[in-house]
């Protein structure tokens, strides 16, 4: 492996770790918001489910970073096909 390949592999790992941490933090905040807003809004359980999904996504990125990177690439790749 060349130095450039090692650099990009480390860069992808850092980006995935930051994305996983962001997803977990946002998920926790959505769960807290759903609990706090349960009397003010309707269907707060949807916000709660989205929070659980976000936390699950972040944890799965930490556990399986290779599969997570591949899934993110598929989402990025399918977006232009879906839009047009």
FITI-613294 format. One record per residue: x negated, y, z of N, C-alpha, C in turn; residue in three letters; residue number from 1. Coordinates in Angstrom, 3 decimals, padded with zeros to 6 digits. Each point is the difference from the previous one (the first is absolute). Last residue first. Example, Ala and Ser with C-alpha at 12.3 -4.5 7.8 and 13.67 -1.06 7.14 Angstrom:
REM FITI-613294
+----------+----------+----------+----------+----------+----------+----------+----------+----------+---------+-----+
!      npx !      npy !      npz !     capx !     capy !     capz !      cpx !      cpy !      cpz ! residuo ! num !
+----------+----------+----------+----------+----------+----------+----------+----------+----------+---------+-----+
! -012.850 ! -002.250 !  007.080 ! -000.820 !  001.190 !  000.060 !  000.770 !  001.090 !  000.730 !     SER !   2 !
! -000.290 ! -005.720 ! -000.070 !  000.890 !  001.190 !  000.000 ! -000.900 !  001.200 !  000.000 !     ALA !   1 !
+----------+----------+----------+----------+----------+----------+----------+----------+----------+---------+-----+
REM end
This chain:
REM FITI-613294
+----------+----------+----------+----------+----------+----------+----------+----------+----------+---------+-----+
!      npx !      npy !      npz !     capx !     capy !     capz !      cpx !      cpy !      cpz ! residuo ! num !
+----------+----------+----------+----------+----------+----------+----------+----------+----------+---------+-----+
!  033.726 !  012.603 ! -010.888 !  000.286 !  000.270 ! -001.413 !  000.842 ! -001.075 ! -000.626 !     UNK !  84 !
! -001.235 ! -000.218 !  004.662 !  000.435 !  001.379 ! -000.229 !  000.417 !  000.212 ! -001.447 !     UNK !  83 !
! -001.859 ! -004.159 !  001.466 !  001.323 !  000.193 !  000.571 !  000.531 !  001.394 ! -000.346 !     UNK !  82 !
! -004.389 ! -001.138 ! -001.198 !  000.912 ! -000.835 ! -000.783 !  001.432 !  000.225 !  000.468 !     UNK !  81 !
! -003.533 !  002.131 !  002.357 !  000.253 !  000.608 ! -001.314 !  000.948 ! -000.804 ! -000.863 !     UNK !  80 !
! -001.091 ! -001.864 !  004.313 !  000.713 !  001.277 !  000.087 !  000.195 !  000.660 ! -001.359 !     UNK !  79 !
! -002.571 ! -004.075 !  001.034 !  001.368 ! -000.173 ! -000.482 !  000.771 !  001.314 ! -000.007 !     UNK !  78 !
! -004.568 ! -000.273 !  001.627 !  000.060 ! -000.364 ! -001.404 !  001.413 ! -000.089 ! -000.546 !     UNK !  77 !
! -000.840 !  000.875 !  004.625 ! -000.495 !  001.126 ! -000.801 !  000.135 ! -000.316 ! -001.482 !     UNK !  76 !
!  001.080 ! -003.439 !  002.923 !  000.982 !  001.084 !  000.148 ! -000.415 !  001.205 ! -000.836 !     UNK !  75 !
! -003.001 ! -003.634 !  000.217 !  001.196 ! -000.350 ! -000.758 !  001.045 !  001.109 !  000.074 !     UNK !  74 !
! -003.875 !  000.475 !  002.615 ! -000.308 !  000.143 ! -001.422 !  001.202 ! -000.346 ! -000.876 !     UNK !  73 !
!  000.368 ! -000.732 !  004.601 ! -000.006 !  001.440 ! -000.274 ! -000.321 !  000.255 ! -001.461 !     UNK !  72 !
! -000.251 ! -004.426 !  001.498 !  001.390 !  000.458 ! -000.013 !  000.083 !  001.491 ! -000.309 !     UNK !  71 !
! -004.273 ! -001.915 !  000.544 !  000.623 ! -000.469 ! -001.233 !  001.451 !  000.466 ! -000.099 !     UNK !  70 !
! -002.340 !  000.905 !  003.951 ! -000.558 !  000.797 ! -001.096 !  000.631 ! -000.406 ! -001.324 !     UNK !  69 !
!  001.172 ! -002.528 !  003.759 !  000.550 !  001.348 !  000.081 ! -000.503 !  000.896 ! -001.113 !     UNK !  68 !
! -001.764 ! -004.342 !  000.491 !  001.366 ! -000.063 ! -000.518 !  000.657 !  001.376 !  000.039 !     UNK !  67 !
! -004.249 ! -000.294 !  001.898 ! -000.074 ! -000.313 ! -001.424 !  001.371 ! -000.040 ! -000.644 !     UNK !  66 !
! -000.480 !  000.626 !  004.773 ! -000.332 !  001.185 ! -000.798 ! -000.072 ! -000.274 ! -001.502 !     UNK !  65 !
!  002.292 ! -002.154 !  004.432 ! -000.332 ! -000.482 ! -001.344 ! -000.357 !  001.171 ! -000.910 !     UNK !  64 !
!  000.748 !  000.843 !  004.662 ! -000.232 ! -001.443 !  000.040 ! -000.484 ! -000.525 ! -001.350 !     UNK !  63 !
!  001.183 !  004.585 !  000.466 ! -001.161 ! -000.285 !  000.843 ! -000.336 ! -001.486 ! -000.030 !     UNK !  62 !
!  003.832 !  001.468 ! -002.267 ! -001.191 !  000.524 ! -000.666 ! -001.260 ! -000.274 !  000.808 !     UNK !  61 !
!  004.170 ! -001.093 !  001.876 ! -000.365 ! -000.960 ! -001.035 ! -001.198 !  000.488 ! -000.810 !     UNK !  60 !
!  001.774 !  002.857 !  003.275 ! -000.634 ! -001.158 !  000.642 ! -000.417 ! -001.024 ! -001.053 !     UNK !  59 !
!  002.399 !  003.761 ! -001.513 ! -001.307 !  000.385 !  000.517 ! -000.742 ! -001.164 !  000.637 !     UNK !  58 !
!  004.463 ! -000.683 ! -001.487 ! -000.889 !  000.239 ! -001.134 ! -001.408 !  000.347 !  000.481 !     UNK !  57 !
!  003.357 ! -000.408 !  003.251 ! -000.330 ! -001.312 ! -000.562 ! -000.962 !  000.136 ! -001.176 !     UNK !  56 !
!  001.733 !  003.931 !  001.851 ! -000.949 ! -000.615 !  000.938 ! -000.427 ! -001.366 ! -000.526 !     UNK !  55 !
!  003.318 !  002.155 ! -002.435 ! -001.261 !  000.724 ! -000.126 ! -001.064 ! -000.570 !  000.928 !     UNK !  54 !
!  004.404 ! -001.702 !  000.260 ! -000.643 ! -000.383 ! -001.256 ! -001.342 !  000.672 ! -000.190 !     UNK !  53 !
!  002.633 !  001.251 !  003.678 ! -000.505 ! -001.360 !  000.195 ! -000.711 ! -000.477 ! -001.267 !     UNK !  52 !
!  002.129 !  004.142 ! -000.282 ! -001.144 !  000.061 !  000.915 ! -000.614 ! -001.364 !  000.245 !     UNK !  51 !
!  003.974 !  000.279 ! -002.455 ! -001.099 !  000.523 ! -000.801 ! -001.263 !  000.102 !  000.855 !     UNK !  50 !
!  003.942 ! -001.228 !  002.194 ! -000.478 ! -001.077 ! -000.873 ! -001.160 !  000.445 ! -000.882 !     UNK !  49 !
!  002.097 !  003.255 !  002.743 ! -000.678 ! -000.988 !  000.832 ! -000.575 ! -001.136 ! -000.850 !     UNK !  48 !
!  002.712 !  003.163 ! -002.074 ! -001.289 !  000.603 !  000.333 ! -000.828 ! -000.949 !  000.859 !     UNK !  47 !
!  004.344 ! -001.321 ! -000.908 ! -000.784 ! -000.043 ! -001.232 ! -001.387 !  000.601 !  000.219 !     UNK !  46 !
!  003.221 !  000.193 !  003.428 ! -000.610 ! -001.322 ! -000.068 ! -000.803 ! -000.158 ! -001.292 !     UNK !  45 !
!  002.767 !  003.761 !  001.004 ! -001.372 !  000.124 !  000.482 ! -000.721 ! -001.339 ! -000.039 !     UNK !  44 !
!  004.649 !  001.781 ! -001.500 ! -000.874 ! -000.995 ! -000.623 ! -001.466 !  000.158 !  000.409 !     UNK !  43 !
!  002.588 !  004.281 !  001.098 !  000.598 ! -001.292 ! -000.297 ! -001.035 ! -000.880 ! -000.689 !     UNK !  42 !
! -001.000 !  004.081 !  003.707 !  000.161 ! -000.348 ! -001.402 !  000.700 ! -001.347 ! -000.135 !     UNK !  41 !
! -000.796 !  002.022 !  004.333 !  000.169 !  001.160 ! -000.862 !  000.267 ! -000.354 ! -001.458 !     UNK !  40 !
! -000.966 ! -003.112 !  003.681 !  001.297 !  000.624 !  000.253 !  000.277 !  001.161 ! -000.954 !     UNK !  39 !
! -004.130 ! -002.511 ! -000.159 !  001.097 ! -000.945 ! -000.187 !  001.378 !  000.605 !  000.258 !     UNK !  38 !
! -004.886 !  001.647 !  000.013 !  001.090 !  000.616 ! -000.756 !  001.230 ! -000.886 ! -000.121 !     UNK !  37 !
! -004.091 ! -001.376 !  002.292 !  000.349 !  001.318 !  000.528 !  001.200 !  000.638 ! -000.684 !     UNK !  36 !
! -001.736 ! -004.179 ! -001.513 !  000.516 ! -000.165 !  001.363 !  000.449 !  001.344 !  000.560 !     UNK !  35 !
! -002.030 !  000.014 ! -004.192 !  001.283 ! -000.696 ! -000.088 !  000.620 ! -000.191 !  001.377 !     UNK !  34 !
! -004.344 !  001.849 ! -000.299 !  001.014 !  000.945 ! -000.479 !  001.368 ! -000.666 ! -000.068 !     UNK !  33 !
! -003.681 ! -002.690 !  001.101 !  000.281 !  000.933 !  001.092 !  001.086 !  000.993 ! -000.408 !     UNK !  32 !
! -001.529 ! -002.905 ! -003.311 !  000.734 ! -000.757 !  001.014 !  000.369 !  000.906 !  001.169 !     UNK !  31 !
! -002.718 !  001.810 ! -003.331 !  001.362 ! -000.204 ! -000.504 !  000.849 ! -000.781 !  000.996 !     UNK !  30 !
! -004.582 !  000.632 !  000.966 !  000.733 !  001.265 !  000.118 !  001.433 ! -000.128 ! -000.530 !     UNK !  29 !
! -002.850 ! -003.684 ! -000.489 !  000.290 !  000.205 !  001.428 !  000.785 !  001.294 !  000.199 !     UNK !  28 !
! -001.500 ! -000.932 ! -004.361 !  001.027 ! -000.944 !  000.424 !  000.382 !  000.173 !  001.456 !     UNK !  27 !
! -003.581 !  002.513 ! -001.746 !  001.270 !  000.496 ! -000.522 !  001.139 ! -000.927 !  000.429 !     UNK !  26 !
! -004.354 ! -001.374 !  001.128 !  000.388 !  001.210 !  000.754 !  001.349 !  000.537 ! -000.472 !     UNK !  25 !
! -001.837 ! -003.683 ! -002.336 !  000.380 ! -000.388 !  001.358 !  000.451 !  001.213 !  000.803 !     UNK !  24 !
! -001.655 !  000.719 ! -004.347 !  001.282 ! -000.703 ! -000.052 !  000.464 ! -000.397 !  001.396 !     UNK !  23 !
! -004.271 !  001.975 ! -000.440 !  001.056 !  000.973 ! -000.297 !  001.368 ! -000.676 !  000.008 !     UNK !  22 !
! -003.786 ! -002.731 !  000.454 !  000.199 !  000.798 !  001.219 !  001.117 !  001.013 ! -000.200 !     UNK !  21 !
! -001.268 ! -002.527 ! -003.753 !  000.637 ! -000.854 !  001.000 !  000.274 !  000.782 !  001.288 !     UNK !  20 !
! -002.401 !  002.150 ! -003.395 !  001.384 ! -000.190 ! -000.419 !  000.757 ! -000.858 !  001.009 !     UNK !  19 !
! -004.617 !  000.565 !  000.633 !  000.706 !  001.265 !  000.260 !  001.473 ! -000.108 ! -000.382 !     UNK !  18 !
! -002.740 ! -003.679 ! -000.968 !  000.122 !  000.161 !  001.449 !  000.746 !  001.282 !  000.346 !     UNK !  17 !
! -001.009 ! -000.799 ! -004.525 !  001.040 ! -000.907 !  000.478 !  000.183 !  000.099 !  001.512 !     UNK !  16 !
! -003.484 !  002.473 ! -001.956 !  001.291 !  000.541 ! -000.439 !  001.139 ! -000.892 !  000.495 !     UNK !  15 !
! -004.380 ! -001.495 !  000.751 !  000.284 !  001.178 !  000.831 !  001.356 !  000.587 ! -000.356 !     UNK !  14 !
! -001.579 ! -003.557 ! -002.629 !  000.310 ! -000.464 !  001.355 !  000.345 !  001.162 !  000.923 !     UNK !  13 !
! -001.493 !  000.954 ! -004.353 !  001.344 ! -000.572 ! -000.042 !  000.414 ! -000.483 !  001.390 !     UNK !  12 !
! -004.383 !  001.535 ! -000.455 !  000.936 !  001.108 ! -000.170 !  001.439 ! -000.502 ! -000.022 !     UNK !  11 !
! -003.505 ! -003.145 !  000.055 !  000.132 !  000.651 !  001.304 !  001.000 !  001.151 ! -000.071 !     UNK !  10 !
! -001.023 ! -002.133 ! -003.984 !  000.692 ! -000.950 !  000.866 !  000.204 !  000.608 !  001.386 !     UNK !   9 !
! -002.557 !  002.422 ! -003.107 !  001.429 !  000.048 ! -000.306 !  000.802 ! -000.984 !  000.835 !     UNK !   8 !
! -004.716 !  000.034 !  000.503 !  000.542 !  001.300 !  000.397 !  001.506 !  000.043 ! -000.250 !     UNK !   7 !
! -002.424 ! -003.762 ! -001.473 !  000.127 !  000.004 !  001.456 !  000.613 !  001.297 !  000.503 !     UNK !   6 !
! -000.967 ! -000.306 ! -004.557 !  001.083 ! -000.909 !  000.347 !  000.211 ! -000.056 !  001.507 !     UNK !   5 !
! -003.655 !  002.473 ! -001.609 !  001.261 !  000.661 ! -000.344 !  001.199 ! -000.881 !  000.339 !     UNK !   4 !
! -004.386 ! -001.690 !  000.443 !  000.288 !  000.952 !  001.070 !  001.340 !  000.680 ! -000.250 !     UNK !   3 !
! -000.533 ! -004.813 ! -002.118 ! -000.753 !  001.245 ! -000.042 !  000.405 !  000.896 !  001.166 !     UNK !   2 !
! -000.085 ! -005.543 ! -000.424 !  000.844 !  001.185 !  000.000 ! -000.882 !  001.239 !  000.000 !     UNK !   1 !
+----------+----------+----------+----------+----------+----------+----------+----------+----------+---------+-----+
REM end
